[in-house]
C-alpha cells in the first residue's frame, strides 16, 4: 500500500509500505479521507515529539475491513480518536487521560492514517453514518480538540468571544462559540478567512488588535488563541476584559518562549489556560458533525492524493488555505 512516512526529522516521503498488522484490540480500516494538520508540519521540522519512520496522519476516517475482536461490522464507517492512554498512570487515574505518561498517538508514535489502510485500537473508533461524506470525517479530531479548549473556556450565552486565527481550529471555535450563544469576533489578517469566518458564524472580523479594541474597547470575556504564533499568544491577555479568560489552543514549537506581563494579569485577574488534545470529546465531535451542528464543508480548501502529501507538508500552506484533505479514491 501507499503511505506517507516521517522517515526522520526533515525527511517525509510517500512510499510503499506493508499492510498494517493489527495489535491485540485493534481494528483495520481502509482510509477514505485524511487531513493534513499543522502538527504534521511541526513533526516534520522536529518541533513536536514523535517517533522516526512512522506513518503520519491523525485526522482521518475509513471503512472497517477487519473488526478484530470488536463488535464493529465490516463495512462500518468510523473516525479515529488517535490518542490512546494507558489507564494506569497517575494522570489517567485522575481522569486526565490527555496527560497520560504512556500516551500513544496514531500518526505520531504509531502508524497513522496518511495511508491506504490503518490499524488502531477499536475502543478509539467512533461510528459515522453510512451516508456520511468521508471528507467531513477528517474534521472530527480537530473539532474534538477544539471542544476541549472551549470547555475549558466555559463560554456562556451573551458573552463576547475573540477567536485569534483563521485556520481550522479557529473557524471551528467560531462556530462552537456562536452555537453557545456568544458574540464572536474573528481576528485574522487574511481577508478570505475573515469572510469565511463571517459566513460560518462570526459577528465581526478584524485584521489587527487595534480593530478589535475599536469594536470592543473593554475587551472580551474569552479570548481563544488558535494561531499558534508567539505574537498572538502574547497579545491574548491584553484583549481580555477585567476578569476575562484566555485559552491557548494553538501549538507553538517545542522550546519556543513568549512574554506576558503577570502584574497586568494580576490586577485585572485574567485567567490563562492551555488546552491539549481531546479527552473524552471525540464522540461529541463525531455526533456534532454527523448532525450538521458544525459546518465543515466550507473548510475543505482542496483535495489531494497521497503522492502530493510530502510537498504539502514541507512547503508553507498557500495563503487562505484552511485544510487540504487527502482522498484515497
FIMI-451461 format. One record per residue (C-alpha): y, z, x. Coordinates in steps of 0.001 Angstrom, whole numbers, padded with zeros to 6 digits, always signed. Example, Ala and Ser with C-alpha at 12.3 -4.5 7.8 and 13.67 -1.06 7.14 Angstrom:
<nodes>
-004500+007800+012300 -001060+007140+013670 
</nodes>
This chain:
<nodes>
+000000+000000+000000 +003651-000333+000994 +005592+002855+001719 +008836+003863+003392 +008236+006346+006202 +010636+008538+008111 +008832+007854+011388 +011204+010247+013126 +014891+011086+013026 +016804+007828+013320 +013776+005663+012511 +012842+004756+008928 +010529+001830+008141 +008747+000282+005199 +005166-000195+006384 +001584-000498+005213 +000160+002973+004568 -003204+004347+003435 -003681+005066-000248 -002868+008777-000792 -005725+011247-000520 -005129+013986-003109 -005309+017625-002117 -007017+020152-004434 -004970+020391-007627 -003220+017059-007067 -002869+014028-009272 -002195+010469-008110 +000384+008238-009766 +001285+004594-009458 +005007+004870-008794 +007221+002881-011162 +010724+003824-010019 +012153+005951-007232 +015752+006871-006425 +017382+006905-003002 +019218+010196-002607 +021922+011320-000218 +019357+013781+001095 +017281+010822+002313 +020236+009819+004470 +020515+013406+005752 +016814+013295+006660 +017260+010006+008499 +020147+011491+010506 +018316+014756+011236 +020825+016750+009201 +018222+018392+006925 +014853+019871+007936 +011900+017533+007407 +008522+016518+008808 +008113+013445+011002 +006086+010467+009772 +006498+011498+006138 +006818+009021+003283 +010233+009604+001741 +011121+009794-001949 +011595+012900-004085 +013179+011363-007206 +010547+009283-008992 +008255+008741-011935 +004978+006938-012343 +001764+006393-014264 -001209+008694-013679 -004112+006821-012097 -006151+009850-011006 -005674+013076-013008 -007905+015111-010696 -008934+018330-012448 -005821+018425-014648 -005594+017867-018401 -003451+014779-017911 -004853+011430-019029 -004982+008240-017026 -002016+006144-018143 +000329+009074-018803 +003878+008561-017534 +005145+011570-015577 +008062+012625-013448 +007587+014782-010361 +009211+018124-009599 +008940+017742-005833 +009336+021381-004798 +006039+023283-004590 +006325+027012-003994 +003577+029315-002759 +003870+032038-005415 +003055+034853-002990 +006021+035288-000628 +008802+037791-001266 +011169+035176-002714 +008527+033846-005101 +007581+037352-006253 +011255+037915-007094 +011308+034711-009147 +013425+032879-006549 +010911+030085-006092 +013511+027648-004733 +013890+030017-001770 +010135+030141-001075 +009486+030655+002639 +006460+028339+002404 +008095+025645+000273 +006525+022188+000471 +008653+019349-000788 +007314+015957-001806 +009211+013316+000145 +010431+015837+002717 +007489+017773+004156 +004670+015883+002407 +004395+012227+001418 +006661+011183-001430 +007425+008522-003991 +009037+005727-001978 +005615+004140-002041 +003358+002263-004408 +001269+005402-005008 +001909+009114-004548 -000176+012297-004785 +001434+015596-005767 +000445+018863-007487 -000474+018426-011144 +001476+021578-012036 +004619+019749-010922 +004082+016784-013244 +006280+016583-016355 +005268+014187-019116 +007606+011415-020252 +007306+009387-023480 +005123+006273-023408 +008077+004051-024347 +010429+005627-021817 +012322+003366-019402 +010912+004320-015983 +014262+003635-014295 +015578+006734-016026 +012679+008883-014857 +014111+008756-011351 +017049+010865-012589 +015014+013873-013751 +015031+015551-010327 +018787+015200-009649 +019524+016346-013193 +017258+019378-012701 +019197+020325-009565 +022492+019859-011413 +021312+022017-014325 +020548+024846-011900 +024066+024650-010486 +025650+024538-013921 +023522+027515-014976 +024992+029409-012020 +028478+028388-013155 +027973+029794-016681 +030288+027246-018263 +031484+028271-021735 +032995+026303-024643 +036714+025728-024237 +036778+026342-020500 +038324+023955-018019 +035896+022449-015512 +036753+020360-012455 +033914+018277-011028 +034529+017051-007475 +032638+013909-006518 +031719+010802-008481 +028147+010368-007282 +025001+011004-009312 +025277+014805-009217 +028971+014766-010102 +028527+012381-013026 +025589+014406-014342 +027665+017584-014005 +030426+015942-016040 +028004+015328-018896 +026490+018808-018742 +029924+020443-018787 +031066+018262-021681 +027884+018995-023623 +028605+022717-023104 +031961+022311-024864 +034246+022360-021825 +037316+020316-020993 +036310+018260-017971 +038250+016625-015160 +036562+014441-012547 +038113+014407-009081 +037168+011343-007023 +039187+008826-005036 +037066+005891-006224 +038697+004153-009191 +035443+002686-010511 +033800+006106-010501 +036828+007578-012253 +036356+005064-015052 +032628+005734-015161 +033319+009459-015407 +035757+008924-018270 +033232+006730-020086 +030482+009345-019743 +032409+012398-020899 +035292+013379-018637 +038555+014071-020440 +040646+013381-017349 +040207+011827-013921 +042191+012418-010750 +042190+010957-007255 +043713+013883-005350 +044182+017674-005653 +047883+017140-006383 +046975+015167-009507 +044592+017923-010574 +047330+020538-010267 +049760+018324-012154 +047357+018246-015100 +046166+021856-014864 +048712+023908-012870 +046822+027130-013467 +043551+025775-012158 +040089+025575-013699 +037663+028213-014904 +034890+026451-012999 +035028+024079-010038 +031799+022213-009286 +031691+020676-005795 +029307+017717-005795 +030622+015564-002936 +029006+017418-000035 +032056+016991+002186 +033665+019774+004212 +037148+018943+002941 +036126+019162-000729 +034255+022428-000219 +037349+023871+001444 +039660+022752-001369 +037431+024035-004165 +038596+027696-004269 +042228+026558-004428 +041507+024553-007581 +040042+027568-009398 +042225+029755-011576 +042500+033519-011157 +039088+034959-011935 +037574+031482-011690 +034279+030341-010275 +033157+027765-007722 +029651+026304-007466 +028798+024129-004467 +026109+021582-005324 +026906+019103-002546 +024764+019114+000594 +026541+019260+003945 +024783+018548+007218 +022892+021465+008733 +025204+023262+011152 +028444+021945+009639 +031146+024591+009099 +034020+024880+006628 +037086+027135+006448 +038066+029239+003451 +040643+031992+003006 +038867+035186+001893 +042161+037017+001311 +043237+034417-001258 +039845+034562-002971 +040007+038363-002931 +043440+038575-004550 +042508+036022-007204 +038892+037272-007496 +037420+033808-007197 +033624+033736-007115 +031886+031180-004896 +028220+030253-005294 +025865+027798-003614 +023133+026096-005624 +019836+024978-004067 +017136+022833-005693 +015816+023132-009225 +013980+026386-010006 +012356+026104-013453 +014793+023402-014616 +012777+020193-014217 +011237+020325-017689 +014657+020861-019255 +015968+017842-017353 +012993+015725-018433 +013497+016593-022095 +017272+016076-021998 +016898+012573-020580 +013998+011713-022889 +016046+012801-025941 +019116+010895-024785 +021258+014016-024400 +022213+012826-020925 +023035+009132-020491 +021745+007924-017137 +021761+004177-017838 +025342+003717-016511 +024357+005456-013261 +021949+002698-012194 +024041+000551-009860 +021263-001781-008704 +017502-002104-008422 +015861-002921-005083 +012405-003292-003544 +010622-001058-001045 +011360-003597+001686 +015088-003050+001098 +014922+000735+001467 +015427+001101+005256 +018671-000888+005112 +019912+001136+002142 +019155+004477+003815 +020522+003576+007230 +023747+001963+006007 +026633+003675+004188 +026456+003239+000424 +028726+000452-000867 +031980+001631-002431 +031441+002501-006067 +027649+002703-005840 +026145+005562-007822 +022399+005068-007470 +020093+002401-006103 +016677+002576-007747 +013535+001217-006133 +011211-000506-008576 +007581-001278-007813 +007089-004174-010251 
</nodes>
